Amino acid sequence: MGNVRFYSYELVRERTEEAFREHHARLFSLLPYADIQHVGSTAIPGARTKGDLDIQVRVPPERFAEAEAVLAERYARNEGSERTPGFSSFKDDTLEVPLGIQLTAMGGSHDFFSRVRDVLRADAKLLAEYDALKARWEGRPMDAYREEKGAFFEKLLGLVAWEGARR
């Protein structure tokens, strides 16, 4: 899988914002009922990033199968990601700004990407912790980085669930 490389947010900001606008327009034309969110590190000012674009496409649960079929006609499935009745992942690594699409059923178990983004935007200490994790893995194996990143996100998901319960 190779080694992981990170870039500064400032270095990739314009390119990823432009790519998001283009993909948002295309996705909205395909799925006008979807809530389309820019998520991932390129959506978090100041964050270290691999420079890829992550998009969460949130759809009503009763329209999930329809949305999944539409996306599967146009994008490759991310075979390295799990697939459930409320979550499916797609990608296009051939683009100038590699693309990942996380299709989620609203209110489902995987409907957390935009909330995690918001937690990292709002909490400088957590963002610094995440960036320190990335700095430790710069130039090292991607698989091992993803394992530690997964543990960090488990912690974040606990915070997101707790914040949601407080509201």
Backbone as a printed PyTorch tensor [residue, N CA C, xyz], in Angstrom:
tensor([[[  0.8200,  -1.1990,   0.0000],
         [  0.0000,   0.0000,   0.0000],
         [  0.8600,   1.2570,   0.0000]],

        [[  2.0930,   1.1710,   0.4470],
         [  2.9660,   2.3350,   0.4070],
         [  3.0070,   3.0900,   1.7170]],

        [[  3.7620,   4.1660,   1.6800],
         [  3.9330,   4.9980,   2.8600],
         [  3.0540,   6.2340,   2.7630]],

        [[  2.6680,   6.7570,   3.9070],
         [  1.7650,   7.9010,   3.9580],
         [  2.5610,   9.2090,   3.8850]],

        [[  1.9990,  10.1840,   3.1650],
         [  2.5750,  11.5270,   3.0550],
         [  1.4980,  12.5310,   3.4100]],

        [[  1.8920,  13.5480,   4.1340],
         [  0.9540,  14.5930,   4.5300],
         [  1.4160,  15.9410,   4.0020]],

        [[  0.4490,  16.8310,   3.8280],
         [  0.6970,  18.1820,   3.3450],
         [ -0.0130,  19.1650,   4.2610]],

        [[  0.4050,  20.4020,   4.1930],
         [ -0.2850,  21.4130,   4.9930],
         [ -1.6320,  21.7310,   4.3390]],

        [[ -2.5920,  22.0750,   5.1690],
         [ -3.9130,  22.4740,   4.6960],
         [ -3.7910,  23.6100,   3.6820]],

        [[ -2.9340,  24.5760,   3.9860],
         [ -2.7840,  25.7510,   3.1380],
         [ -2.3050,  25.3740,   1.7340]],

        [[ -1.4730,  24.3590,   1.6370],
         [ -0.9270,  23.9410,   0.3490],
         [ -2.0060,  23.3600,  -0.5740]],

        [[ -2.9960,  22.6980,  -0.0210],
         [ -4.0070,  22.0110,  -0.8430],
         [ -5.3910,  22.6540,  -0.7940]],

        [[ -5.5670,  23.6880,   0.0230],
         [ -6.8930,  24.2720,   0.2610],
         [ -7.6180,  24.6660,  -1.0270]],

        [[ -7.0050,  25.4860,  -1.8560],
         [ -7.6960,  25.9760,  -3.0540],
         [ -8.0980,  24.8350,  -3.9810]],

        [[ -7.1810,  23.9160,  -4.2080],
         [ -7.4460,  22.7760,  -5.1000],
         [ -8.5910,  21.9170,  -4.5830]],

        [[ -8.5840,  21.6210,  -3.2760],
         [ -9.6380,  20.7440,  -2.7440],
         [-10.9770,  21.4740,  -2.6590]],

        [[-10.9600,  22.7660,  -2.3640],
         [-12.2260,  23.5140,  -2.3400],
         [-12.8500,  23.5720,  -3.7270]],

        [[-12.0250,  23.7800,  -4.7430],
         [-12.5320,  23.7890,  -6.1210],
         [-13.0660,  22.4090,  -6.5060]],

        [[-12.3220,  21.3670,  -6.1500],
         [-12.7800,  20.0040,  -6.4470],
         [-14.0880,  19.7100,  -5.7280]],

        [[-14.2240,  20.1700,  -4.4830],
         [-15.4720,  19.9400,  -3.7540],
         [-16.6380,  20.6220,  -4.4670]],

        [[-16.4610,  21.8570,  -4.8810],
         [-17.5490,  22.5630,  -5.5820],
         [-17.9860,  21.7770,  -6.8250]],

        [[-17.0150,  21.2690,  -7.5900],
         [-17.3400,  20.5170,  -8.8080],
         [-18.0750,  19.2120,  -8.4770]],

        [[-17.5620,  18.4780,  -7.5050],
         [-18.1950,  17.2040,  -7.1420],
         [-19.5490,  17.4260,  -6.4850]],

        [[-19.6720,  18.4920,  -5.6890],
         [-20.9580,  18.7990,  -5.0630],
         [-22.0160,  19.0090,  -6.1410]],

        [[-21.6770,  19.7960,  -7.1660],
         [-22.6430,  20.0630,  -8.2410],
         [-23.0450,  18.7630,  -8.9400]],

        [[-22.0700,  17.9170,  -9.2190],
         [-22.3720,  16.6580,  -9.9050],
         [-23.2260,  15.7470,  -9.0180]],

        [[-22.8270,  15.6100,  -7.7580],
         [-23.5690,  14.7360,  -6.8450],
         [-24.9800,  15.2570,  -6.6190]],

        [[-25.1310,  16.5750,  -6.4880],
         [-26.4570,  17.1400,  -6.2710],
         [-27.3490,  16.9190,  -7.4920]],

        [[-26.7640,  16.9590,  -8.6950],
         [-27.5790,  16.6970,  -9.8910],
         [-28.0450,  15.2410,  -9.9270]],

        [[-27.2440,  14.3420,  -9.3670],
         [-27.6130,  12.9200,  -9.3170],
         [-28.5690,  12.6010,  -8.1710]],

        [[-28.3410,  13.2740,  -7.0300],
         [-29.0780,  12.9740,  -5.7960],
         [-29.5660,  14.2920,  -5.1700]],

        [[-30.5800,  14.9310,  -5.7570],
         [-31.0110,  16.2540,  -5.2800],
         [-31.5820,  16.2520,  -3.8570]],

        [[-31.8750,  15.1040,  -3.3260],
         [-32.4200,  14.9850,  -1.9710],
         [-31.3170,  14.7730,  -0.9260]],

        [[-30.0630,  14.7310,  -1.3620],
         [-28.9500,  14.4280,  -0.4570],
         [-28.4040,  15.6780,   0.2100]],

        [[-27.8670,  15.4820,   1.4060],
         [-27.0930,  16.4970,   2.1210],
         [-25.6250,  16.1470,   1.8420]],

        [[-24.9420,  16.9930,   1.1140],
         [-23.5830,  16.7130,   0.6420],
         [-22.6030,  17.5750,   1.4270]],

        [[-21.6940,  16.9290,   2.1570],
         [-20.7920,  17.6170,   3.0720],
         [-19.3340,  17.3630,   2.7100]],

        [[-18.5160,  18.4080,   2.7640],
         [-17.0610,  18.2720,   2.6440],
         [-16.5550,  17.8580,   4.0250]],

        [[-15.9660,  16.6900,   4.1180],
         [-15.4730,  16.1590,   5.3920],
         [-14.0020,  15.7760,   5.2230]],

        [[-13.4120,  15.2220,   6.2420],
         [-12.0080,  14.8460,   6.1760],
         [-11.1170,  16.0280,   6.4710]],

        [[ -9.8290,  15.8000,   6.4480],
         [ -8.8640,  16.8190,   6.8680],
         [ -8.8250,  18.0390,   5.9520]],

        [[ -9.1630,  17.8950,   4.6790],
         [ -9.1630,  19.0700,   3.8080],
         [-10.3270,  20.0030,   4.1230]],

        [[-11.2260,  19.5990,   4.9930],
         [-12.3470,  20.4390,   5.4280],
         [-12.0780,  21.0770,   6.7890]],

        [[-10.8660,  20.8870,   7.3150],
         [-10.5280,  21.3770,   8.6570],
         [ -9.3520,  22.3430,   8.5410]],

        [[ -9.6060,  23.6510,   8.6130],
         [ -8.5200,  24.6240,   8.4870],
         [ -7.3540,  24.3160,   9.4340]],

        [[ -6.1600,  24.3240,   8.8540],
         [ -4.9490,  24.0990,   9.6360],
         [ -4.5240,  22.6530,   9.7890]],

        [[ -5.3510,  21.7150,   9.3790],
         [ -5.0360,  20.2920,   9.5840],
         [ -4.0140,  19.7960,   8.5670]],

        [[ -3.1990,  18.8520,   9.0010],
         [ -2.3580,  18.1080,   8.0570],
         [ -3.3000,  17.2030,   7.2660]],

        [[ -2.9590,  16.9660,   6.0050],
         [ -3.8460,  16.1810,   5.1530],
         [ -3.0550,  15.3920,   4.1120]],

        [[ -3.6230,  14.2950,   3.6750],
         [ -3.0340,  13.5580,   2.5610],
         [ -3.3400,  14.2710,   1.2440]],

        [[ -4.2140,  15.2670,   1.2720],
         [ -4.5340,  16.0450,   0.0820],
         [ -5.6720,  15.4950,  -0.7370]],

        [[ -6.3210,  14.4390,  -0.2360],
         [ -7.4650,  13.8830,  -0.9540],
         [ -8.7400,  14.5690,  -0.4790]],

        [[ -9.8000,  14.4040,  -1.2340],
         [-11.0800,  15.0220,  -0.9210],
         [-12.0440,  13.9570,  -0.4260]],

        [[-12.5880,  14.1680,   0.7620],
         [-13.5990,  13.2660,   1.3140],
         [-14.9360,  13.9850,   1.3500]],

        [[-15.9500,  13.3110,   0.8380],
         [-17.3070,  13.8580,   0.7980],
         [-18.2460,  12.8690,   1.4690]],

        [[-19.0710,  13.3880,   2.3660],
         [-20.1410,  12.5780,   2.9520],
         [-21.4310,  12.9350,   2.2250]],

        [[-22.0990,  11.9240,   1.7100],
         [-23.3940,  12.0940,   1.0640],
         [-24.4170,  11.4520,   1.9930]],

        [[-25.2170,  12.2970,   2.6390],
         [-26.2210,  11.8370,   3.6040],
         [-27.5810,  11.7820,   2.9060]],

        [[-28.2510,  10.6470,   3.0250],
         [-29.5540,  10.4910,   2.3820],
         [-30.5500,   9.9060,   3.3940]],

        [[-31.8400,  10.1700,   3.1880],
         [-32.8360,   9.5300,   4.0500],
         [-32.7040,   8.0110,   3.9570]],

        [[-32.8830,   7.3010,   5.0620],
         [-32.7040,   5.8410,   5.0520],
         [-33.5180,   5.1370,   3.9690]],

        [[-34.7250,   5.6120,   3.7130],
         [-35.5780,   4.9470,   2.7230],
         [-35.0840,   5.1610,   1.2870]],

        [[-34.1190,   6.0630,   1.0980],
         [-33.5770,   6.3100,  -0.2400],
         [-32.1380,   5.8190,  -0.3740]],

        [[-31.6310,   5.1540,   0.6680],
         [-30.2330,   4.7200,   0.6590],
         [-29.9440,   3.7700,  -0.5040]],

        [[-30.7360,   2.7370,  -0.6910],
         [-30.4850,   1.7530,  -1.7520],
         [-30.4860,   2.4190,  -3.1290]],

        [[-31.4100,   3.3260,  -3.3310],
         [-31.4810,   4.0680,  -4.5980],
         [-30.1950,   4.8790,  -4.8080]],

        [[-29.7790,   5.6160,  -3.7840],
         [-28.5700,   6.4460,  -3.8820],
         [-27.3350,   5.5810,  -4.1100]],

        [[-27.2690,   4.4530,  -3.4390],
         [-26.1270,   3.5650,  -3.6000],
         [-26.0380,   3.0590,  -5.0390]],

        [[-27.1660,   2.7010,  -5.6170],
         [-27.1780,   2.2200,  -7.0070],
         [-26.7220,   3.3220,  -7.9710]],

        [[-27.1700,   4.5430,  -7.7290],
         [-26.7780,   5.6680,  -8.5860],
         [-25.2710,   5.8910,  -8.5020]],

        [[-24.7200,   5.8930,  -7.3030],
         [-23.2830,   6.1220,  -7.1410],
         [-22.4640,   4.9590,  -7.6920]],

        [[-22.9470,   3.7410,  -7.5200],
         [-22.2190,   2.5630,  -8.0050],
         [-22.1140,   2.5460,  -9.5300]],

        [[-23.0320,   3.2030, -10.2180],
         [-22.9640,   3.3030, -11.6820],
         [-21.8590,   4.2490, -12.1290]],

        [[-21.4500,   5.1620, -11.2510],
         [-20.5330,   6.2230, -11.6550],
         [-19.1720,   6.2140, -10.9560]],

        [[-19.0770,   5.5040,  -9.8460],
         [-17.8300,   5.4940,  -9.0670],
         [-17.4610,   4.0560,  -8.7090]],

        [[-16.1680,   3.8530,  -8.5190],
         [-15.6930,   2.5440,  -8.0570],
         [-15.9830,   2.3960,  -6.5750]],

        [[-16.3550,   1.2070,  -6.1770],
         [-16.5390,   0.9410,  -4.7480],
         [-15.1760,   0.9270,  -4.0610]],

        [[-15.1400,   1.4080,  -2.8420],
         [-13.9270,   1.3170,  -2.0370],
         [-13.9660,  -0.0410,  -1.3700]],

        [[-13.3240,  -1.0020,  -1.9900],
         [-13.3830,  -2.3880,  -1.5120],
         [-12.6990,  -2.5690,  -0.1590]],

        [[-11.8560,  -1.6260,   0.2390],
         [-11.1920,  -1.7150,   1.5330],
         [-12.0510,  -1.2210,   2.6750]],

        [[-13.2700,  -0.8250,   2.3910],
         [-14.1660,  -0.2690,   3.3990],
         [-15.3640,  -1.1880,   3.5960]],

        [[-15.9030,  -1.1720,   4.7970],
         [-17.0820,  -2.0130,   5.0480],
         [-18.2810,  -1.4710,   4.2800]],

        [[-19.2780,  -2.3220,   4.1280],
         [-20.5150,  -1.9590,   3.4390],
         [-21.6690,  -2.5240,   4.2430]],

        [[-22.6320,  -1.6580,   4.5660],
         [-23.7890,  -2.0600,   5.3590],
         [-25.0550,  -1.5290,   4.6760]],

        [[-26.2270,  -1.8560,   5.2020],
         [-27.4640,  -1.3040,   4.6300],
         [-27.6000,   0.2110,   4.8110]],

        [[-26.6990,   0.8380,   5.5770],
         [-26.7460,   2.2860,   5.7670],
         [-25.4270,   2.9800,   5.4970]],

        [[-24.4500,   2.2520,   4.9340],
         [-23.1430,   2.8440,   4.6420],
         [-22.4980,   2.1500,   3.4540]],

        [[-21.9750,   2.9660,   2.5610],
         [-21.2270,   2.4470,   1.4260],
         [-20.1970,   3.4950,   1.0280]],

        [[-19.0450,   3.0400,   0.5820],
         [-17.9430,   3.9350,   0.2770],
         [-17.4980,   3.7630,  -1.1760]],

        [[-17.2030,   4.8910,  -1.8060],
         [-16.7760,   4.9150,  -3.1970],
         [-15.5080,   5.7410,  -3.3090]],

        [[-14.7880,   5.5820,  -4.4360],
         [-13.5650,   6.3570,  -4.5890],
         [-13.2110,   6.5250,  -6.0530]],

        [[-12.3420,   7.4980,  -6.2740],
         [-11.7230,   7.6780,  -7.5820],
         [-10.3230,   8.2150,  -7.3270]],

        [[ -9.3480,   7.3200,  -7.3720],
         [ -7.9500,   7.6790,  -7.1160],
         [ -7.2570,   8.2030,  -8.3640]],

        [[ -7.9520,   8.2320,  -9.4990],
         [ -7.3260,   8.6610, -10.7460],
         [ -7.3830,  10.1730, -10.9390]],

        [[ -8.1360,  10.8650, -10.1100],
         [ -8.3070,  12.3050, -10.2710],
         [ -7.1080,  13.0750,  -9.7310]],

        [[ -6.9530,  14.3200, -10.1750],
         [ -5.8770,  15.1780,  -9.6610],
         [ -5.9820,  15.2900,  -8.1440]],

        [[ -7.2060,  15.4730,  -7.6520],
         [ -7.4690,  15.4340,  -6.2120],
         [ -8.2330,  14.1290,  -5.9740]],

        [[ -7.5450,  13.0920,  -5.4640],
         [ -8.2320,  11.8080,  -5.2380],
         [ -9.5060,  12.0050,  -4.4070]],

        [[-10.5320,  11.2270,  -4.7400],
         [-11.8570,  11.4100,  -4.1670],
         [-12.3130,  10.1900,  -3.3890]],

        [[-12.8790,  10.4390,  -2.2140],
         [-13.5560,   9.4100,  -1.4400],
         [-14.9630,   9.8950,  -1.1320]],

        [[-15.9500,   9.0480,  -1.3640],
         [-17.3480,   9.3860,  -1.0760],
         [-17.8670,   8.3970,  -0.0450]],

        [[-18.3770,   8.9350,   1.0610],
         [-18.9730,   8.1080,   2.1110],
         [-20.4800,   8.3290,   2.0430]],

        [[-21.2090,   7.3490,   1.5600],
         [-22.6660,   7.4240,   1.4890],
         [-23.2240,   6.8950,   2.7970]],

        [[-24.0210,   7.7260,   3.4770],
         [-24.5720,   7.3160,   4.7710],
         [-26.0740,   7.5760,   4.8300]],

        [[-26.7590,   6.6860,   5.5170],
         [-28.1790,   6.8980,   5.8120],
         [-28.2650,   7.8650,   6.9810]],

        [[-29.0620,   8.9070,   6.8380],
         [-29.2250,   9.8980,   7.9100],
         [-29.6950,   9.2130,   9.1880]],

        [[-28.9990,   9.5010,  10.2680],
         [-29.3540,   8.9160,  11.5610],
         [-28.8260,   7.5100,  11.7580]],

        [[-28.1460,   6.9480,  10.7630],
         [-27.6140,   5.5950,  10.8580],
         [-26.3130,   5.5440,  11.6480]],

        [[-25.8020,   4.3490,  11.8290],
         [-24.6080,   4.1460,  12.6500],
         [-23.3480,   4.7730,  12.0510]],

        [[-23.3340,   5.0410,  10.7520],
         [-22.1670,   5.6490,  10.1110],
         [-22.3760,   7.1230,   9.7730]],

        [[-23.4270,   7.7200,  10.2950],
         [-23.7470,   9.1150,   9.9860],
         [-23.0090,  10.0470,  10.9540]],

        [[-21.6800,   9.9830,  10.9210],
         [-20.8880,  10.7450,  11.8930],
         [-19.7840,  11.5890,  11.2720]],

        [[-19.5100,  11.4430,  10.0040],
         [-18.3540,  12.0990,   9.3990],
         [-18.3810,  13.6190,   9.5690]],

        [[-19.5060,  14.2460,   9.3040],
         [-19.5750,  15.7090,   9.4390],
         [-19.5030,  16.1340,  10.9050]],

        [[-20.0180,  15.3180,  11.8070],
         [-19.9290,  15.6680,  13.2350],
         [-18.4890,  15.5660,  13.7250]],

        [[-17.7470,  14.5650,  13.2770],
         [-16.3320,  14.4460,  13.6440],
         [-15.5740,  15.6550,  13.0970]],

        [[-15.8490,  16.0290,  11.8540],
         [-15.2280,  17.2300,  11.2750],
         [-15.4840,  18.4420,  12.1670]],

        [[-16.7210,  18.5970,  12.6030],
         [-17.0780,  19.7520,  13.4270],
         [-16.3780,  19.7300,  14.7830]],

        [[-16.2260,  18.5560,  15.3690],
         [-15.5080,  18.4420,  16.6460],
         [-14.0530,  18.8680,  16.4620]],

        [[-13.4110,  18.4100,  15.3930],
         [-12.0140,  18.7670,  15.1580],
         [-11.8600,  20.2460,  14.8060]],

        [[-12.8320,  20.8280,  14.1390],
         [-12.7840,  22.2670,  13.8520],
         [-12.9010,  23.0860,  15.1340]],

        [[-13.6900,  22.5890,  16.0660],
         [-13.9960,  23.3570,  17.2800],
         [-13.0040,  23.1400,  18.4140]],

        [[-12.2300,  22.0670,  18.3800],
         [-11.3670,  21.7280,  19.5160],
         [ -9.9040,  21.6820,  19.0750]],

        [[ -9.1950,  22.7810,  19.3430],
         [ -7.7970,  22.9000,  18.9160],
         [ -6.9140,  21.8270,  19.5430]],

        [[ -7.2310,  21.4190,  20.7620],
         [ -6.4200,  20.3950,  21.4280],
         [ -6.5590,  19.0430,  20.7110]],

        [[ -7.7810,  18.6640,  20.3650],
         [ -7.9900,  17.4000,  19.6400],
         [ -7.3530,  17.4460,  18.2520]],

        [[ -7.4650,  18.5920,  17.5820],
         [ -6.8490,  18.7220,  16.2620],
         [ -5.3290,  18.6080,  16.3770]],

        [[ -4.7450,  19.2200,  17.3910],
         [ -3.2970,  19.1180,  17.5950],
         [ -2.8900,  17.6690,  17.8640]],

        [[ -3.7110,  16.9460,  18.6240],
         [ -3.4380,  15.5370,  18.9050],
         [ -3.4800,  14.7130,  17.6090]],

        [[ -4.4740,  14.9950,  16.7680],
         [ -4.6070,  14.2910,  15.4940],
         [ -3.4260,  14.6180,  14.5740]],

        [[ -3.0430,  15.8930,  14.5260],
         [ -1.9070,  16.2740,  13.6950],
         [ -0.6050,  15.6610,  14.2060]],

        [[ -0.4500,  15.5410,  15.5130],
         [  0.7480,  14.9010,  16.0810],
         [  0.7940,  13.4310,  15.6830]],

        [[ -0.3720,  12.7710,  15.6810],
         [ -0.4530,  11.3810,  15.2250],
         [  0.0380,  11.2950,  13.7800]],

        [[ -0.4360,  12.2090,  12.9380],
         [ -0.0290,  12.2030,  11.5350],
         [  1.4720,  12.4460,  11.4090]],

        [[  2.0030,  13.3690,  12.1880],
         [  3.4420,  13.6680,  12.1210],
         [  4.2680,  12.4250,  12.4650]],

        [[  3.7930,  11.6420,  13.4350],
         [  4.5130,  10.4120,  13.8100],
         [  4.5530,   9.4010,  12.6660]],

        [[  3.5440,   9.4380,  11.8010],
         [  3.4380,   8.4360,  10.7410],
         [  3.9360,   8.9200,   9.3840]],

        [[  4.3830,  10.1630,   9.2970],
         [  4.8940,  10.6960,   8.0270],
         [  5.9630,   9.7670,   7.4530]],

        [[  5.7520,   9.3290,   6.1940],
         [  6.7180,   8.4880,   5.5040],
         [  6.7310,   7.0330,   5.9360]],

        [[  5.8180,   6.6700,   6.8210],
         [  5.7680,   5.2910,   7.3270],
         [  4.5930,   4.5550,   6.6710]],

        [[  4.4490,   3.2550,   6.9370],
         [  3.4240,   2.4480,   6.2460],
         [  1.9810,   2.9300,   6.4770]],

        [[  1.2510,   3.0710,   5.3680],
         [ -0.1350,   3.5320,   5.3940],
         [ -1.0220,   2.6280,   6.2510]],

        [[ -0.8670,   1.3200,   6.1350],
         [ -1.7200,   0.4010,   6.8960],
         [ -1.5730,   0.6120,   8.3980]],

        [[ -0.3400,   0.7790,   8.8560],
         [ -0.1060,   0.9840,  10.2880],
         [ -0.6680,   2.3340,  10.7300]],

        [[ -0.5060,   3.3540,   9.9000],
         [ -1.0870,   4.6660,  10.2020],
         [ -2.6060,   4.5470,  10.3480]],

        [[ -3.2310,   3.8560,   9.4160],
         [ -4.6940,   3.7260,   9.4610],
         [ -5.1640,   3.0140,  10.7300]],

        [[ -4.3640,   2.0880,  11.2210],
         [ -4.7140,   1.3940,  12.4630],
         [ -4.7320,   2.3720,  13.6420]],

        [[ -3.6820,   3.1940,  13.7760],
         [ -3.6580,   4.1670,  14.8720],
         [ -4.7200,   5.2470,  14.6670]],

        [[ -4.9290,   5.6520,  13.4250],
         [ -5.9700,   6.6350,  13.1190],
         [ -7.3390,   6.0840,  13.5360]],

        [[ -7.5660,   4.7960,  13.2800],
         [ -8.8310,   4.1690,  13.6720],
         [ -9.0590,   4.2430,  15.1620]],

        [[ -8.0270,   4.0130,  15.9510],
         [ -8.1520,   4.0990,  17.4060],
         [ -8.4660,   5.5300,  17.8350]],

        [[ -7.8190,   6.5050,  17.1920],
         [ -8.0980,   7.9090,  17.5020],
         [ -9.5560,   8.2510,  17.1820]],

        [[-10.0400,   7.7670,  16.0420],
         [-11.4150,   8.0680,  15.6630],
         [-12.4320,   7.3620,  16.5580]],

        [[-12.0880,   6.2150,  17.1050],
         [-12.9700,   5.5760,  18.0850],
         [-13.1710,   6.5010,  19.2830]],

        [[-12.0860,   7.1230,  19.7140],
         [-12.1650,   8.0850,  20.8180],
         [-13.0390,   9.2800,  20.4210]],

        [[-12.8120,   9.8070,  19.2180],
         [-13.6190,  10.9330,  18.7460],
         [-15.0910,  10.5740,  18.6500]],

        [[-15.3890,   9.3800,  18.1720],
         [-16.7900,   8.9730,  18.0510],
         [-17.4650,   8.9030,  19.4080]],

        [[-16.7180,   8.5180,  20.4350],
         [-17.2590,   8.5450,  21.7850],
         [-17.6080,   9.9610,  22.2020]],

        [[-16.7630,  10.9150,  21.8560],
         [-17.0410,  12.3200,  22.1710],
         [-18.2340,  12.8350,  21.3870]],

        [[-18.3240,  12.4570,  20.1120],
         [-19.4490,  12.8840,  19.2750],
         [-20.7510,  12.3290,  19.8370]],

        [[-20.7600,  11.0640,  20.2340],
         [-21.9630,  10.4530,  20.8050],
         [-22.3470,  11.1520,  22.1000]],

        [[-21.3500,  11.4770,  22.9360],
         [-21.6130,  12.1560,  24.1880],
         [-22.1820,  13.5450,  23.9550]],

        [[-21.6170,  14.2850,  22.9990],
         [-22.1150,  15.6170,  22.6730],
         [-23.5620,  15.5410,  22.1660]],

        [[-23.8390,  14.5350,  21.3190],
         [-25.1910,  14.3710,  20.8000],
         [-26.1990,  14.0740,  21.8970]],

        [[-25.7820,  13.3010,  22.9010],
         [-26.6660,  12.9450,  24.0130],
         [-26.9580,  14.1600,  24.8910]],

        [[-26.0230,  15.1090,  24.9600],
         [-26.2070,  16.3050,  25.7920],
         [-27.2490,  17.2440,  25.1970]],

        [[-27.4340,  17.1830,  23.8920],
         [-28.3580,  18.1440,  23.2370],
         [-29.7860,  17.8090,  23.4800]]])
